Amino acid sequence: DQQVKQNSPSLSVQEGRISILNCDYTNSMFDYFLWYKKYPAEGPTFLISISSIKDKNEDGRFTVFLNKSAKHLSLHIVPSQPGDSAVYFCAARAGRGTYKYIFGTGTRLKVLA
Amino acid sequence: GAGVSQSPSNKVTEKGKDVELRCDPISGHTALYWYRQRLGQGLEFLIYFQGNSAPDKSGLPSDRFSAERTGESVSTLTIQRTQQEDSAVYLCASSFVEARGTQYFGPGTRLLVL
């Protein structure tokens, strides 16, 4: 039972264009969402987060959008750079008062120079 | 370095043997997590420790898996009688409680069970 789904295993984008990575979740109790980036042979690194009381959070080139009614969030990277090429994981906190996070299966982004 | 460290970085073992994986969290981080990532899959929660509270072991896949943490320092994940399906990258992460959600991950231990 995959509670956090990233249905696109890979994505290729031209340098300078927008990258959009999507994530769907099933449990309306999830209240906090994060995106992590992972390079090969390294652990994931935190990128950006959003609380369920918001619908948008922006940090430089990265923006996360949350649509609670659709149980969907997306990460926008603009403009995309070759250094953004990595695997991106979305994660959801399993509910208020818990520190348990459910991760998606990841989307491999390749930014073409 | 000030990051999360894990050892060994790679471990090859024979089916049926026990293995012990180690995680050194960032100093001062009260929360510590273990995850497993099988090939082509996402991060699978195994266990987390928070201060002196009882650990959440709900993600441990079987009683062959156990983990310990001494205070707010080192943690070890032990897999007894390893099976081939235990082959995966085992990731450890730590965080401040106050920094909600911001987990700092180690590089992982790649375990291969032959």
Interface residues (C-beta under 8 A of the other chain):
Chain A: V4 Q6 Y32 L34 Y36 A41 E42 G43 P44 T45 F46 S49 F89 A91 R93 T98 Y99 K100 Y101 I102 F103 G104 T105 G106
Chain B: V4 A31 Y33 Y35 G40 Q41 G42 L43 E44 F45 Y48 Q50 D56 S58 G59 L91 A93 S95 V97 R100 G101 T102 Q103 Y104 F105 G106 P107 G108
